[in-house]
Amino acid sequence: MNVRRLIPATAVAGAVTLGLVSLSACSGTSDAAGKNSDGKLDVVASFYPMQYLAEQIGGDHVAVTTLTKPGVEPHDLDLKPRQIGELGEAGYILYLKGVQPAVDDAIKQAGVEHTVDAATLTELEAHGTAVGHEHGGEHGAEEGHDHGEAGTDPHIWLDPVKYAEVAKGVGASLEKADPANAADYRKNTDALVKKLGDLDTAFASGLRNTATKTFITTHSAFGYLAERYGLDQEGITGIDPESEPSPARVKELQDIAKKDKVSTVFFETLASDKTAKTLAGDTGLRTDVLDPLEGITDKSRGDDYIEVMQSNLAALKKALGAK
């Protein structure tokens, strides 16, 4: 994370005095509020999917920092006191409530005027480890994870359509936070929404005809994606991709794999593949990566959201026997 320099109170007071005349001529908050020395809007994003939106839509008018460093599992993030203190300096904060409890608490305390919860920009749904199946309700909840209001699933960014809805809301909120650059934010939002629309088309056509609709994954993050494209997600243990599945769940997944002609057990880049390999060894299946895109690292199959999602599509097409 790029650390913003704390400004001494005396310097702040001096700046306020020097700017008194210009500020008094304006109504409401200053357009320069929350901007850095280069005149860019100081944006804080909670983790990669929010960072990507801020960078794509903000373009040259924003300076984006992220609370979750590359390689860190977002769900387990703990913020340092310095990070919490710096939140209050931001001109704009973009986060997704329900993914990172520590971040939710810190942002609430920061009290920044332009704070946007991406979960409010689209409709959240409840998903369990199985989408489209009724294989044992005991596996329907992701263990150890706060999914926000009424047990809703926060992984909206893995559905290009919902992610596009969020992008539109982020664009509108950036226009409000920085009206001087509103036209560019609208232009950038339109460009991103088009890219996400093309991605949706690629997924819809690529997964329309497959030998099976069922995929098994260590991380039950793909409920929205599965629902969007008519697939069935089977999570091994819930939210923790490194925990060991129970013998009963292994047996259940063996039965599902045989019945639905499953070929592959998916794991993710930010966690060990131990669980996936254990199940695959017990069931005679292959393993592959299905990236929940909670962070980009040098192990990611792509340099940004679009590229990694395209890699996810290729992996799904192969695993599901796309025709």
C-alpha positions as CSV (number, residue, x, y, z in Angstrom):
1,M,0.0,0.0,0.0
2,N,1.3,3.5,-0.8
3,V,1.3,5.4,2.5
4,R,0.0,8.9,2.5
5,R,2.0,11.4,4.5
6,L,0.3,12.7,7.6
7,I,0.1,16.5,7.5
8,P,0.9,18.3,10.8
9,A,-2.0,20.2,12.4
10,T,0.0,23.5,12.1
11,A,0.4,23.0,8.3
12,V,-3.3,22.2,8.0
13,A,-4.2,25.4,9.9
14,G,-1.9,27.4,7.7
15,A,-3.4,26.0,4.5
16,V,-6.9,26.7,5.7
17,T,-5.9,30.3,6.5
18,L,-4.3,30.8,3.1
19,G,-7.3,29.3,1.3
20,L,-10.0,31.1,3.3
21,V,-10.8,33.7,0.6
22,S,-11.2,31.1,-2.2
23,L,-13.2,28.7,0.0
24,S,-15.6,31.4,1.2
25,A,-16.6,32.0,-2.4
26,C,-17.8,28.4,-2.8
27,S,-20.9,26.8,-1.4
28,G,-20.7,23.4,0.3
29,T,-17.4,21.5,0.5
30,S,-14.3,22.5,-1.5
31,D,-13.8,20.7,-4.8
32,A,-10.2,20.2,-3.7
33,A,-11.2,18.3,-0.6
34,G,-9.6,14.8,-0.5
35,K,-7.1,15.5,-3.3
36,N,-3.4,15.0,-3.2
37,S,-0.7,17.5,-4.1
38,D,-1.0,16.5,-7.8
39,G,-4.7,17.4,-7.7
40,K,-5.9,13.8,-8.0
41,L,-8.7,12.5,-5.9
42,D,-7.3,10.4,-3.1
43,V,-9.2,7.0,-3.4
44,V,-8.9,4.1,-1.0
45,A,-10.2,0.7,-2.2
46,S,-10.7,-2.2,0.2
47,F,-9.4,-5.0,-2.0
48,Y,-8.7,-5.8,-5.7
49,P,-12.2,-5.9,-7.2
50,M,-12.8,-2.4,-5.8
51,Q,-9.4,-1.2,-6.8
52,Y,-9.9,-2.3,-10.4
53,L,-13.2,-0.3,-10.6
54,A,-11.6,2.8,-9.1
55,E,-8.6,2.7,-11.4
56,Q,-10.6,1.9,-14.6
57,I,-13.3,4.6,-13.9
58,G,-11.1,7.1,-12.2
59,G,-8.3,7.0,-14.8
60,D,-5.8,9.9,-14.5
61,H,-8.0,11.8,-12.1
62,V,-7.5,9.5,-9.1
63,A,-4.7,8.2,-7.0
64,V,-5.8,4.7,-5.8
65,T,-4.4,2.8,-2.8
66,T,-5.7,-0.5,-1.6
67,L,-6.0,-1.8,2.0
68,T,-5.2,-5.4,0.9
69,K,-1.8,-6.0,-0.5
70,P,-1.2,-8.4,-3.3
71,G,-1.0,-12.0,-2.0
72,V,-3.0,-11.3,1.1
73,E,-6.2,-13.3,1.6
74,P,-8.8,-10.5,1.9
75,H,-11.2,-12.3,4.3
76,D,-8.4,-12.5,6.9
77,L,-7.1,-8.9,6.6
78,D,-6.2,-7.1,9.8
79,L,-5.6,-3.4,9.6
80,K,-2.7,-1.7,11.3
81,P,-3.5,1.4,13.4
82,R,-1.7,3.6,10.9
83,Q,-4.0,2.3,8.1
84,I,-7.1,3.0,10.1
85,G,-5.9,6.5,10.9
86,E,-5.1,7.2,7.2
87,L,-8.6,6.2,6.1
88,G,-9.9,9.5,7.5
89,E,-7.7,11.4,5.0
90,A,-9.2,9.9,1.9
91,G,-11.4,11.8,-0.5
92,Y,-13.3,8.7,-1.5
93,I,-13.5,5.2,-0.1
94,L,-14.8,2.2,-2.1
95,Y,-15.4,-1.1,-0.3
96,L,-17.7,-4.1,-0.2
97,K,-19.5,-4.7,3.0
98,G,-19.5,-8.3,4.2
99,V,-16.2,-9.4,2.8
100,Q,-13.7,-7.9,5.3
101,P,-15.2,-7.3,8.8
102,A,-12.1,-5.4,10.0
103,V,-12.4,-3.0,7.0
104,D,-16.1,-2.6,7.6
105,D,-15.5,-1.4,11.1
106,A,-12.6,0.9,10.2
107,I,-14.5,2.6,7.4
108,K,-17.4,3.2,9.6
109,Q,-15.2,5.0,12.1
110,A,-13.4,7.0,9.4
111,G,-16.5,9.1,8.6
112,V,-15.4,10.1,5.1
113,E,-18.2,11.9,3.2
114,H,-17.8,10.0,-0.1
115,T,-17.8,6.4,1.1
116,V,-19.4,3.9,-1.2
117,D,-20.4,0.3,-0.3
118,A,-20.5,-1.6,-3.5
119,A,-23.1,-4.0,-2.0
120,T,-25.6,-1.2,-2.2
121,L,-25.2,-0.7,-6.0
122,T,-26.7,-4.1,-7.0
123,E,-29.0,-6.7,-5.6
124,L,-27.3,-9.3,-3.3
125,E,-28.5,-12.8,-3.1
126,A,-28.0,-15.8,-0.8
127,H,-25.9,-18.6,-2.1
128,G,-24.5,-21.6,-0.4
129,T,-21.9,-24.2,-1.4
130,A,-24.4,-25.7,-3.9
131,V,-26.2,-23.6,-6.5
132,G,-28.8,-25.4,-8.5
133,H,-28.5,-28.7,-6.5
134,E,-30.1,-29.9,-3.3
135,H,-27.2,-32.1,-2.2
136,G,-27.5,-31.9,1.6
137,G,-28.5,-28.6,3.2
138,E,-25.8,-28.8,5.9
139,H,-23.3,-27.5,3.4
140,G,-25.4,-24.6,2.3
141,A,-23.6,-21.9,4.4
142,E,-20.0,-20.7,4.1
143,E,-18.5,-21.4,7.5
144,G,-16.6,-18.7,9.4
145,H,-17.5,-15.8,7.1
146,D,-19.9,-12.8,7.7
147,H,-21.9,-12.6,4.5
148,G,-23.6,-9.4,5.6
149,E,-27.3,-8.8,5.8
150,A,-29.5,-12.0,5.9
151,G,-26.6,-14.3,4.9
152,T,-26.2,-12.7,1.5
153,D,-23.3,-13.6,-0.8
154,P,-20.9,-10.7,-1.4
155,H,-19.0,-12.2,-4.4
156,I,-20.8,-10.0,-6.9
157,W,-17.7,-9.1,-8.9
158,L,-17.6,-12.7,-10.3
159,D,-20.8,-12.0,-12.3
160,P,-19.9,-9.5,-15.1
161,V,-23.5,-8.3,-15.3
162,K,-23.7,-7.4,-11.6
163,Y,-20.1,-6.0,-11.7
164,A,-21.2,-3.7,-14.5
165,E,-24.1,-2.5,-12.3
166,V,-21.7,-1.7,-9.6
167,A,-19.4,0.1,-12.1
168,K,-22.3,2.4,-13.1
169,G,-22.9,3.2,-9.4
170,V,-19.2,3.8,-8.8
171,G,-19.0,6.1,-11.8
172,A,-22.0,8.2,-10.6
173,S,-20.5,8.5,-7.1
174,L,-17.1,9.6,-8.4
175,E,-18.9,12.3,-10.5
176,K,-20.5,13.5,-7.2
177,A,-17.2,13.4,-5.3
178,D,-15.2,15.2,-8.1
179,P,-17.7,17.0,-10.3
180,A,-14.9,18.9,-12.2
181,N,-14.0,15.6,-13.9
182,A,-17.5,14.2,-14.2
183,A,-17.4,13.9,-18.0
184,D,-14.3,11.7,-18.0
185,Y,-15.8,9.5,-15.3
186,R,-18.9,8.9,-17.4
187,K,-16.7,8.2,-20.5
188,N,-14.6,5.7,-18.5
189,T,-17.6,4.1,-16.9
190,D,-19.2,3.5,-20.4
191,A,-15.9,2.0,-21.6
192,L,-15.7,-0.4,-18.7
193,V,-19.4,-1.4,-18.9
194,K,-18.8,-2.3,-22.6
195,K,-15.8,-4.5,-21.7
196,L,-17.9,-6.3,-19.0
197,G,-20.7,-6.7,-21.5
198,D,-18.3,-8.4,-23.9
199,L,-17.1,-10.6,-21.1
200,D,-20.6,-11.6,-20.3
201,T,-21.3,-12.5,-23.9
202,A,-18.2,-14.6,-24.0
203,F,-19.2,-16.5,-20.9
204,A,-22.8,-17.0,-22.1
205,S,-21.8,-18.3,-25.5
206,G,-18.8,-20.3,-24.2
207,L,-20.8,-22.2,-21.5
208,R,-24.1,-22.6,-23.4
209,N,-23.4,-26.2,-24.6
210,T,-21.4,-28.3,-22.1
211,A,-21.2,-32.0,-21.3
212,T,-21.9,-31.2,-17.6
213,K,-23.1,-28.2,-15.7
214,T,-21.5,-29.1,-12.3
215,F,-18.1,-27.8,-11.1
216,I,-16.5,-28.5,-7.7
217,T,-14.4,-25.8,-6.0
218,T,-12.7,-25.3,-2.7
219,H,-13.9,-21.8,-2.4
220,S,-17.7,-21.3,-2.7
221,A,-17.3,-17.9,-4.3
222,F,-18.9,-18.6,-7.6
223,G,-22.6,-18.6,-6.8
224,Y,-23.5,-15.6,-8.9
225,L,-21.4,-16.8,-11.8
226,A,-23.1,-20.3,-11.6
227,E,-26.5,-18.8,-11.5
228,R,-25.9,-16.4,-14.4
229,Y,-24.7,-19.1,-16.7
230,G,-26.8,-22.0,-15.7
231,L,-24.1,-23.9,-13.8
232,D,-24.1,-25.9,-10.5
233,Q,-21.4,-24.9,-8.0
234,E,-20.4,-27.5,-5.4
235,G,-18.2,-26.2,-2.6
236,I,-16.0,-28.6,-0.7
237,T,-16.1,-27.1,2.8
238,G,-17.3,-23.5,2.4
239,I,-15.3,-20.3,2.7
240,D,-12.0,-21.8,3.9
241,P,-10.3,-23.2,0.8
242,E,-7.6,-24.9,2.9
243,S,-9.7,-26.7,5.5
244,E,-10.2,-30.5,5.2
245,P,-13.6,-31.7,4.0
246,S,-15.5,-34.1,6.3
247,P,-15.6,-37.8,5.3
248,A,-19.4,-37.4,4.7
249,R,-18.8,-34.4,2.4
250,V,-16.1,-36.3,0.5
251,K,-18.5,-39.2,-0.1
252,E,-21.2,-36.8,-1.2
253,L,-18.9,-35.1,-3.7
254,Q,-17.8,-38.5,-5.0
255,D,-21.4,-39.3,-5.7
256,I,-22.0,-36.0,-7.3
257,A,-18.9,-36.2,-9.5
258,K,-19.9,-39.7,-10.7
259,K,-23.5,-38.7,-11.3
260,D,-22.8,-35.4,-13.1
261,K,-19.6,-36.5,-14.9
262,V,-17.4,-34.0,-13.1
263,S,-13.8,-34.0,-14.4
264,T,-12.1,-31.3,-12.3
265,V,-11.7,-30.0,-8.8
266,F,-10.9,-26.3,-8.7
267,F,-8.7,-24.4,-6.2
268,E,-7.5,-20.8,-6.1
269,T,-4.3,-18.9,-6.4
270,L,-4.2,-17.3,-2.9
271,A,-4.5,-20.6,-1.1
272,S,-3.0,-24.0,-0.9
273,D,-4.2,-26.7,-3.4
274,K,-4.0,-29.4,-0.6
275,T,-7.8,-29.7,-0.2
276,A,-8.4,-29.9,-3.9
277,K,-5.7,-32.5,-4.4
278,T,-7.0,-34.6,-1.5
279,L,-10.5,-34.7,-3.0
280,A,-9.2,-35.2,-6.5
281,G,-7.0,-38.1,-5.4
282,D,-10.0,-39.7,-3.7
283,T,-12.2,-39.3,-6.7
284,G,-9.8,-39.7,-9.6
285,L,-10.3,-36.2,-10.9
286,R,-8.0,-33.5,-12.2
287,T,-7.3,-30.2,-10.5
288,D,-7.2,-26.7,-12.0
289,V,-7.4,-23.1,-10.9
290,L,-10.7,-21.1,-10.8
291,D,-9.6,-17.7,-9.5
292,P,-12.1,-15.8,-7.2
293,L,-10.1,-12.7,-8.2
294,E,-9.7,-11.4,-4.6
295,G,-6.2,-10.3,-5.5
296,I,-3.7,-10.3,-8.4
297,T,-0.3,-11.8,-7.9
298,D,2.5,-13.1,-10.1
299,K,0.7,-16.5,-10.0
300,S,-2.5,-15.1,-11.4
301,R,-3.4,-16.2,-14.9
302,G,-3.6,-12.6,-16.2
303,D,-2.6,-9.1,-15.2
304,D,-6.1,-7.7,-14.5
305,Y,-9.7,-8.6,-13.9
306,I,-10.6,-9.1,-17.5
307,E,-7.7,-11.3,-18.3
308,V,-8.1,-13.5,-15.2
309,M,-11.9,-13.9,-15.9
310,Q,-11.0,-14.9,-19.5
311,S,-8.7,-17.6,-18.0
312,N,-11.5,-18.7,-15.7
313,L,-13.8,-19.1,-18.7
314,A,-11.2,-21.2,-20.5
315,A,-10.7,-23.4,-17.4
316,L,-14.5,-23.9,-17.0
317,K,-15.0,-24.7,-20.7
318,K,-12.3,-27.4,-20.5
319,A,-13.6,-28.8,-17.2
320,L,-17.2,-28.8,-18.3
321,G,-16.6,-30.2,-21.8
322,A,-17.8,-27.1,-23.7
323,K,-18.8,-27.9,-27.3
